[in-house]
Amino acid sequence: MSGIRGVSPNMRSGVIGAGIIKAKMGNYQFDQSMASGTVSITGVGFQGNFIEGWVNYTASSSAILRSYGYAKIVGSTITQQCTQFISDTSNSTLSGYFASSSDATSGVDTNMQKFSLTSFDLDGFTFANTKSGTPSSTHGFTYIIYYLGDML
């Protein structure tokens, strides 16, 4: 059985109650030319257990959505996946990562960054960024991190 321990839906109102749920939204601007490594985001104010995020290409006159993904931790296992938006009519799935700046039809660009969550920390989260090729330009990673109770 999966769900959240200590949290039950109120069938009359649809509101989740009987548990503490926390959420915080933020944005991380990154230059795609940064080397592969790790990035820690702090200042969240709690240790989350679920995150969703999306990457926008911000160096153009309009922000273009590159990917939407999520990561969650149950016990000590982190599961993550993102959908990369190749065009208005095409997308691809990238398992093991929760964000990507690829716009290639294969979903694996020769010049891109992809993010893999490595930990939910006491005051934020840490992810590994993997650089492929020589990408350039600025992208924005917008996230919402949650504490949803004990994930089962």
MDTraj code that builds the backbone (N, CA, C; nanometers):
import mdtraj as md
import numpy as np

residues = "MET SER GLY ILE ARG GLY VAL SER PRO ASN MET ARG SER GLY VAL ILE GLY ALA GLY ILE ILE LYS ALA LYS MET GLY ASN TYR GLN PHE ASP GLN SER MET ALA SER GLY THR VAL SER ILE THR GLY VAL GLY PHE GLN GLY ASN PHE ILE GLU GLY TRP VAL ASN TYR THR ALA SER SER SER ALA ILE LEU ARG SER TYR GLY TYR ALA LYS ILE VAL GLY SER THR ILE THR GLN GLN CYS THR GLN PHE ILE SER ASP THR SER ASN SER THR LEU SER GLY TYR PHE ALA SER SER SER ASP ALA THR SER GLY VAL ASP THR ASN MET GLN LYS PHE SER LEU THR SER PHE ASP LEU ASP GLY PHE THR PHE ALA ASN THR LYS SER GLY THR PRO SER SER THR HIS GLY PHE THR TYR ILE ILE TYR TYR LEU GLY ASP MET LEU".split()
xyz = np.array([
    [0.0843, -0.1172, 0.0000],
    [0.0000, 0.0000, 0.0000],
    [0.0889, 0.1236, 0.0000],
    [0.0516, 0.2217, -0.0767],
    [0.1304, 0.3449, -0.0781],
    [0.0432, 0.4593, -0.0306],
    [0.1058, 0.5651, 0.0099],
    [0.0333, 0.6814, 0.0585],
    [0.1200, 0.7612, 0.1525],
    [0.0542, 0.8350, 0.2387],
    [0.1238, 0.9176, 0.3353],
    [0.0700, 0.8834, 0.4724],
    [0.1560, 0.8361, 0.5619],
    [0.1148, 0.7977, 0.6962],
    [0.0714, 0.9208, 0.7745],
    [-0.0387, 0.9109, 0.8437],
    [-0.0858, 1.0189, 0.9293],
    [-0.1624, 1.1260, 0.8548],
    [-0.1857, 1.1072, 0.7273],
    [-0.2596, 1.2050, 0.6474],
    [-0.3747, 1.1328, 0.5798],
    [-0.4945, 1.1817, 0.5998],
    [-0.6099, 1.1190, 0.5352],
    [-0.6950, 1.2270, 0.4700],
    [-0.7528, 1.1946, 0.3522],
    [-0.8364, 1.2953, 0.2860],
    [-0.9686, 1.3131, 0.3579],
    [-1.0140, 1.4358, 0.3643],
    [-1.1466, 1.4654, 0.4162],
    [-1.2420, 1.4522, 0.2984],
    [-1.3218, 1.3474, 0.2973],
    [-1.4051, 1.3173, 0.1813],
    [-1.5080, 1.4258, 0.1516],
    [-1.5513, 1.5005, 0.2502],
    [-1.6502, 1.6046, 0.2254],
    [-1.5892, 1.7270, 0.1594],
    [-1.4696, 1.7640, 0.2023],
    [-1.4107, 1.8872, 0.1499],
    [-1.2969, 1.8640, 0.0513],
    [-1.2415, 1.7412, 0.0499],
    [-1.1271, 1.7145, -0.0356],
    [-0.9970, 1.7691, 0.0192],
    [-0.9986, 1.8258, 0.1394],
    [-0.8800, 1.8834, 0.2021],
    [-0.8044, 1.7749, 0.2760],
    [-0.6746, 1.7732, 0.2615],
    [-0.5930, 1.6777, 0.3351],
    [-0.5713, 1.7334, 0.4748],
    [-0.5943, 1.6513, 0.5748],
    [-0.5810, 1.6965, 0.7124],
    [-0.5088, 1.5950, 0.7977],
    [-0.4997, 1.6209, 0.9232],
    [-0.4429, 1.5335, 1.0249],
    [-0.2923, 1.5150, 1.0082],
    [-0.2268, 1.5956, 0.9292],
    [-0.0829, 1.5874, 0.9136],
    [-0.0275, 1.7255, 0.8824],
    [0.1021, 1.7362, 0.8905],
    [0.1662, 1.8635, 0.8591],
    [0.2244, 1.8549, 0.7192],
    [0.1846, 1.9459, 0.6336],
    [0.2383, 1.9539, 0.4983],
    [0.3063, 2.0892, 0.4836],
    [0.4282, 2.0873, 0.4315],
    [0.5031, 2.2113, 0.4103],
    [0.5391, 2.2213, 0.2631],
    [0.5480, 2.3428, 0.2125],
    [0.5867, 2.3641, 0.0729],
    [0.6598, 2.4973, 0.0600],
    [0.7550, 2.5014, -0.0313],
    [0.8243, 2.6266, -0.0613],
    [0.8640, 2.6267, -0.2083],
    [0.8407, 2.7405, -0.2729],
    [0.8749, 2.7574, -0.4139],
    [1.0006, 2.8426, -0.4255],
    [1.0844, 2.8116, -0.5238],
    [1.2051, 2.8893, -0.5448],
    [1.2512, 2.8799, -0.6890],
    [1.3567, 2.9535, -0.7202],
    [1.4108, 2.9543, -0.8549],
    [1.5625, 2.9593, -0.8476],
    [1.6264, 2.8828, -0.9326],
    [1.7716, 2.8791, -0.9419],
    [1.8084, 2.9098, -1.0865],
    [1.8764, 3.0219, -1.1101],
    [1.9231, 3.0591, -1.2437],
    [2.0612, 2.9983, -1.2639],
    [2.0814, 2.9318, -1.3775],
    [2.2121, 2.8721, -1.4000],
    [2.2606, 2.8960, -1.5416],
    [2.3914, 2.9131, -1.5519],
    [2.4594, 2.9262, -1.6795],
    [2.4945, 2.7848, -1.7228],
    [2.4475, 2.7444, -1.8382],
    [2.4684, 2.6066, -1.8829],
    [2.6145, 2.5696, -1.9002],
    [2.7023, 2.6681, -1.9104],
    [2.8438, 2.6358, -1.9292],
    [2.9120, 2.5921, -1.7998],
    [2.8415, 2.5958, -1.6838],
    [2.9033, 2.5540, -1.5580],
    [2.9450, 2.4070, -1.5675],
    [3.0546, 2.3752, -1.5014],
    [3.1085, 2.2393, -1.5048],
    [3.0168, 2.1429, -1.4308],
    [3.0276, 2.0142, -1.4651],
    [2.9552, 1.9112, -1.3906],
    [2.9989, 1.9174, -1.2453],
    [2.9069, 1.8891, -1.1536],
    [2.9385, 1.8930, -1.0113],
    [2.8127, 1.8807, -0.9291],
    [2.8126, 1.9413, -0.8115],
    [2.6944, 1.9395, -0.7255],
    [2.6562, 2.0816, -0.6879],
    [2.5267, 2.0996, -0.6669],
    [2.4721, 2.2290, -0.6273],
    [2.3824, 2.2047, -0.5063],
    [2.3998, 2.2838, -0.4010],
    [2.3128, 2.2757, -0.2838],
    [2.2252, 2.3993, -0.2785],
    [2.0963, 2.3780, -0.2656],
    [1.9992, 2.4855, -0.2485],
    [1.9606, 2.4866, -0.1015],
    [1.9794, 2.5996, -0.0340],
    [1.9487, 2.6094, 0.1087],
    [1.8469, 2.7213, 0.1318],
    [1.8041, 2.7339, 0.2562],
    [1.7098, 2.8391, 0.2917],
    [1.5645, 2.7979, 0.2787],
    [1.5411, 2.6688, 0.2604],
    [1.4046, 2.6190, 0.2471],
    [1.3320, 2.6243, 0.3818],
    [1.4018, 2.5933, 0.4901],
    [1.3415, 2.5989, 0.6225],
    [1.2904, 2.4660, 0.6740],
    [1.3026, 2.3599, 0.5938],
    [1.2604, 2.2266, 0.6374],
    [1.3275, 2.1233, 0.5471],
    [1.3185, 1.9961, 0.5883],
    [1.3697, 1.8872, 0.5057],
    [1.2530, 1.8286, 0.4273],
    [1.2579, 1.8417, 0.2972],
    [1.1499, 1.7928, 0.2132],
    [1.1617, 1.6439, 0.1846],
    [1.0574, 1.5907, 0.1200],
    [1.0620, 1.4522, 0.0735],
    [1.0005, 1.4363, -0.0661],
    [0.9633, 1.5474, -0.1282],
    [0.9116, 1.5467, -0.2649],
    [0.9437, 1.6821, -0.3275],
    [0.9865, 1.6795, -0.4527],
    [1.0152, 1.8041, -0.5224],
    [0.9669, 1.7909, -0.6666],
    [0.9105, 1.8977, -0.7173],
    [0.8798, 1.9039, -0.8597],
    [0.9462, 2.0289, -0.9136],
    [0.9847, 2.0238, -1.0393],
    [1.0549, 2.1385, -1.0954],
    [1.0491, 2.1398, -1.2459],
    [1.0769, 2.2564, -1.3005],
    [1.0777, 2.2712, -1.4449],
    [1.1897, 2.3648, -1.4851],
    [1.2450, 2.3396, -1.6044],
    [1.3549, 2.4193, -1.6587],
    [1.3004, 2.5029, -1.7732],
    [1.3255, 2.6334, -1.7661],
    [1.2899, 2.7266, -1.8730],
    [1.4165, 2.7833, -1.9347],
    [1.4158, 2.7947, -2.0656],
    [1.5236, 2.8607, -2.1384],
    [1.4933, 3.0101, -2.1309],
    [1.5743, 3.0844, -2.0591],
    [1.5437, 3.2248, -2.0313],
    [1.6264, 3.3230, -2.1129],
    [1.7119, 3.2728, -2.2005],
    [1.7984, 3.3626, -2.2775],
    [1.7305, 3.4115, -2.4054],
    [1.6075, 3.3719, -2.4295],
    [1.5371, 3.4179, -2.5492],
    [1.4346, 3.5235, -2.5095],
    [1.3658, 3.5772, -2.6077],
    [1.2652, 3.6799, -2.5781],
    [1.1431, 3.6212, -2.5099],
    [1.1272, 3.4892, -2.5145],
    [1.0188, 3.4238, -2.4412],
    [1.0759, 3.3023, -2.3693],
    [1.0250, 3.2758, -2.2505],
    [1.0728, 3.1603, -2.1741],
    [1.0166, 3.0332, -2.2366],
    [1.1038, 2.9410, -2.2704],
    [1.0637, 2.8173, -2.3358],
    [1.0815, 2.7029, -2.2366],
    [0.9740, 2.6273, -2.2121],
    [0.9799, 2.5148, -2.1199],
    [1.0623, 2.4016, -2.1809],
    [1.1661, 2.3582, -2.1095],
    [1.2511, 2.2484, -2.1564],
    [1.2127, 2.1155, -2.0921],
    [1.1819, 2.1175, -1.9601],
    [1.1474, 1.9922, -1.8937],
    [1.0632, 2.0183, -1.7695],
    [0.9925, 1.9143, -1.7285],
    [0.9172, 1.9127, -1.6025],
    [0.9451, 1.7776, -1.5386],
    [0.9782, 1.7772, -1.4099],
    [1.0085, 1.6503, -1.3457],
    [0.9819, 1.6526, -1.1968],
    [1.0082, 1.5385, -1.1346],
    [0.9870, 1.5246, -0.9911],
    [1.0922, 1.4310, -0.9334],
    [1.1081, 1.4379, -0.8030],
    [1.1899, 1.3427, -0.7280],
    [1.1231, 1.3246, -0.5926],
    [1.1281, 1.2027, -0.5417],
    [1.0723, 1.1741, -0.4091],
    [1.1625, 1.0744, -0.3395],
    [1.1536, 1.0746, -0.2075],
    [1.2304, 0.9786, -0.1292],
    [1.1328, 0.8995, -0.0423],
    [1.1459, 0.7689, -0.0459],
    [1.0703, 0.6783, 0.0398],
    [1.1736, 0.5899, 0.1083],
    [1.1796, 0.5974, 0.2400],
    [1.2880, 0.5310, 0.3128],
    [1.4171, 0.6015, 0.2757],
    [1.5105, 0.5300, 0.2153],
    [1.6347, 0.5928, 0.1693],
    [1.6469, 0.5894, 0.0169],
    [1.5378, 0.5530, -0.0520],
    [1.5409, 0.5407, -0.1972],
    [1.4833, 0.6644, -0.2652],
    [1.5636, 0.7284, -0.3484],
    [1.5178, 0.8441, -0.4258],
    [1.4761, 0.7951, -0.5645],
    [1.3542, 0.8310, -0.6035],
    [1.3025, 0.8006, -0.7366],
    [1.2833, 0.9333, -0.8079],
    [1.3220, 0.9413, -0.9352],
    [1.3098, 1.0673, -1.0087],
    [1.2929, 1.0413, -1.1574],
    [1.2266, 1.1348, -1.2208],
    [1.2018, 1.1244, -1.3644],
    [1.1621, 1.2613, -1.4169],
    [1.1965, 1.2900, -1.5418],
    [1.1501, 1.4147, -1.6019],
    [1.1033, 1.3902, -1.7443],
    [1.0128, 1.4762, -1.7874],
    [0.9674, 1.4775, -1.9256],
    [1.0341, 1.5956, -1.9928],
    [1.1030, 1.5690, -2.1023],
    [1.1693, 1.6738, -2.1792],
    [1.0785, 1.7124, -2.2949],
    [1.0594, 1.8411, -2.3129],
    [0.9711, 1.8902, -2.4177],
    [1.0548, 1.9302, -2.5377],
    [1.0482, 1.8479, -2.6405],
    [1.1294, 1.8660, -2.7588],
    [1.0695, 1.9736, -2.8491],
    [0.9374, 1.9709, -2.8614],
    [0.8653, 2.0678, -2.9435],
    [0.7221, 2.0750, -2.8912],
    [0.6379, 2.1481, -2.9591],
    [0.4979, 2.1573, -2.9169],
    [0.4256, 2.0241, -2.9265],
    [0.4759, 1.9316, -3.0058],
    [0.4061, 1.8055, -3.0282],
    [0.4873, 1.6822, -2.9910],
    [0.6048, 1.6990, -2.9328],
    [0.6915, 1.5853, -2.9052],
    [0.7582, 1.5995, -2.7692],
    [0.7753, 1.4872, -2.6988],
    [0.8481, 1.4884, -2.5724],
    [0.9172, 1.3538, -2.5529],
    [1.0036, 1.3470, -2.4544],
    [1.0721, 1.2221, -2.4201],
    [1.0872, 1.2164, -2.2687],
    [1.1060, 1.0948, -2.2182],
    [1.1198, 1.0733, -2.0744],
    [1.2652, 1.0420, -2.0418],
    [1.3150, 1.1016, -1.9345],
    [1.4516, 1.0793, -1.8884],
    [1.4438, 1.0282, -1.7450],
    [1.4676, 0.9006, -1.7253],
    [1.4633, 0.8421, -1.5914],
    [1.5953, 0.8670, -1.5199],
    [1.5884, 0.8766, -1.3876],
    [1.7085, 0.8971, -1.3080],
    [1.7498, 1.0423, -1.2944],
    [1.6727, 1.1326, -1.3553],
    [1.6995, 1.2766, -1.3470],
    [1.5660, 1.3479, -1.3265],
    [1.5696, 1.4642, -1.2580],
    [1.4450, 1.5367, -1.2378],
    [1.4390, 1.6676, -1.3149],
    [1.5421, 1.6995, -1.3928],
    [1.5407, 1.8199, -1.4764],
    [1.6448, 1.8058, -1.5874],
    [1.6151, 1.8705, -1.7010],
    [1.7044, 1.8647, -1.8162],
    [1.6863, 1.9891, -1.9010],
    [1.7920, 2.0307, -1.9682],
    [1.7817, 2.1441, -2.0603],
    [1.7884, 2.0988, -2.2063],
    [1.7727, 1.9692, -2.2305],
    [1.7820, 1.9159, -2.3670],
    [1.6618, 1.9567, -2.4512],
    [1.6866, 1.9795, -2.5794],
    [1.5767, 2.0000, -2.6739],
    [1.5953, 1.9116, -2.7970],
    [1.6752, 1.8044, -2.7815],
    [1.6993, 1.7130, -2.8925],
    [1.5873, 1.6107, -2.9022],
    [1.5597, 1.5638, -3.0206],
    [1.4518, 1.4666, -3.0395],
    [1.4783, 1.3364, -2.9658],
    [1.6052, 1.3035, -2.9437],
    [1.6380, 1.1820, -2.8694],
    [1.6226, 1.2036, -2.7195],
    [1.6140, 1.3292, -2.6776],
    [1.6102, 1.3601, -2.5353],
    [1.7484, 1.3665, -2.4738],
    [1.8502, 1.3350, -2.5517],
    [1.9877, 1.3444, -2.5042],
    [2.0626, 1.4336, -2.6023],
    [2.0765, 1.5560, -2.5645],
    [2.1367, 1.6597, -2.6469],
    [2.2886, 1.6511, -2.6377],
    [2.3598, 1.6930, -2.7410],
    [2.5057, 1.6964, -2.7330],
    [2.5543, 1.8155, -2.6515],
    [2.4686, 1.9153, -2.6283],
    [2.5027, 2.0338, -2.5485],
    [2.3894, 2.0593, -2.4502],
    [2.4027, 2.0051, -2.3295],
    [2.2934, 2.0159, -2.2322],
    [2.3437, 2.0004, -2.0897],
    [2.2550, 2.0277, -1.9945],
    [2.2758, 1.9984, -1.8529],
    [2.1580, 1.9119, -1.8083],
    [2.1837, 1.8158, -1.7203],
    [2.0753, 1.7402, -1.6592],
    [2.1028, 1.7296, -1.5099],
    [1.9954, 1.7294, -1.4305],
    [2.0050, 1.7339, -1.2847],
    [1.9508, 1.6058, -1.2232],
    [2.0242, 1.5519, -1.1267],
    [1.9848, 1.4326, -1.0532],
    [1.9878, 1.4651, -0.9043],
    [1.8744, 1.4510, -0.8368],
    [1.8687, 1.4798, -0.6937],
    [1.9540, 1.3791, -0.6181],
    [2.0416, 1.4269, -0.5310],
    [2.1256, 1.3368, -0.4518],
    [2.0813, 1.3302, -0.3068],
    [2.0153, 1.4370, -0.2552],
    [1.9685, 1.4314, -0.1166],
    [1.8670, 1.5421, -0.0876],
    [1.7770, 1.5107, 0.0047],
    [1.6926, 1.6112, 0.0687],
    [1.7647, 1.6462, 0.1976],
    [1.8054, 1.7712, 0.2137],
    [1.8848, 1.8141, 0.3281],
    [1.7966, 1.8803, 0.4336],
    [1.8532, 1.9066, 0.5512],
    [1.7760, 1.9659, 0.6607],
    [1.7139, 2.1000, 0.6233],
    [1.7803, 2.1762, 0.5352],
    [1.7328, 2.3098, 0.4991],
    [1.7294, 2.3296, 0.3477],
    [1.7031, 2.2211, 0.2727],
    [1.7000, 2.2326, 0.1276],
    [1.7244, 2.1000, 0.0594],
    [1.8023, 2.1032, -0.0494],
    [1.8299, 1.9821, -0.1245],
    [1.9590, 1.9998, -0.2036],
    [2.0152, 1.8882, -0.2477],
    [2.1380, 1.8886, -0.3253],
    [2.1163, 1.8053, -0.4507],
    [2.1661, 1.8561, -0.5635],
    [2.1581, 1.7788, -0.6863],
    [2.2924, 1.7800, -0.7582],
    [2.3143, 1.6749, -0.8363],
    [2.4319, 1.6673, -0.9222],
    [2.3909, 1.7164, -1.0600],
    [2.4726, 1.8020, -1.1177],
    [2.4486, 1.8452, -1.2556],
    [2.5517, 1.7791, -1.3455],
    [2.5044, 1.7257, -1.4566],
    [2.5911, 1.6598, -1.5535],
    [2.5890, 1.7409, -1.6820],
    [2.7057, 1.7889, -1.7201],
    [2.7185, 1.8698, -1.8412],
    [2.7602, 1.7804, -1.9569],
    [2.6943, 1.7965, -2.0708],
    [2.7319, 1.7274, -2.1935],
    [2.7685, 1.8320, -2.2979],
    [2.8807, 1.8146, -2.3635],
    [2.9218, 1.9067, -2.4692],
    [2.9611, 2.0428, -2.4159],
    [2.9297, 2.1476, -2.4940],
    [2.9630, 2.2852, -2.4569],
    [2.8369, 2.3717, -2.4632],
    [2.7411, 2.3449, -2.3741],
    [2.6187, 2.4251, -2.3764],
    [2.6471, 2.5675, -2.3316],
    [2.5627, 2.6593, -2.3741],
    [2.5736, 2.7990, -2.3315],
    [2.4332, 2.8525, -2.3098],
    [2.4238, 2.9699, -2.2625],
    [2.2992, 3.0419, -2.2345],
    [2.2535, 3.0205, -2.0906],
    [2.1568, 3.1000, -2.0513],
    [2.1042, 3.0970, -1.9153],
    [1.9703, 3.0250, -1.9139],
    [1.9528, 2.9405, -1.8144],
    [1.8255, 2.8717, -1.7933],
    [1.7815, 2.8973, -1.6497],
    [1.6541, 2.8830, -1.6251],
    [1.5992, 2.8953, -1.4910],
    [1.5387, 2.7630, -1.4488],
    [1.5721, 2.7178, -1.3286],
    [1.5119, 2.5980, -1.2714],
    [1.4181, 2.6443, -1.1605],
    [1.2895, 2.6297, -1.1814],
    [1.1895, 2.6660, -1.0814],
    [1.1442, 2.5382, -1.0121],
    [1.1348, 2.5424, -0.8803],
    [1.0992, 2.4213, -0.8056],
    [0.9966, 2.4527, -0.6969],
    [0.9257, 2.3487, -0.6592],
    [0.8429, 2.3501, -0.5383],
    [0.8851, 2.2266, -0.4600],
    [0.9356, 2.2492, -0.3404],
    [0.9768, 2.1393, -0.2543],
    [0.8712, 2.1231, -0.1456],
    [0.8399, 1.9994, -0.1124],
    [0.7344, 1.9685, -0.0167],
    [0.7858, 1.8757, 0.0923],
    [0.7262, 1.8884, 0.2095],
    [0.7309, 1.7820, 0.3101],
    [0.5873, 1.7323, 0.3186],
    [0.5665, 1.6060, 0.2855],
    [0.4319, 1.5505, 0.2770],
    [0.4025, 1.4466, 0.3852],
    [0.4717, 1.4512, 0.4968],
    [0.4536, 1.3495, 0.5990],
    [0.5413, 1.2299, 0.5670],
    [0.5175, 1.1195, 0.6348],
    [0.5962, 0.9984, 0.6113],
    [0.5461, 0.9298, 0.4854],
    [0.6280, 0.9268, 0.3826],
    [0.5916, 0.8613, 0.2563],
    [0.6043, 0.7102, 0.2730],
    [0.5062, 0.6391, 0.2262],
    [0.5069, 0.4928, 0.2349],
    [0.5282, 0.4314, 0.0998],
])
top = md.Topology()
chain = top.add_chain()
for i, resn in enumerate(residues, 1):
    res = top.add_residue(resn, chain, resSeq=i)
    for name in ("N", "CA", "C"):
        top.add_atom(name, md.element.get_by_symbol(name[0]), res)
traj = md.Trajectory(xyz[None], top)
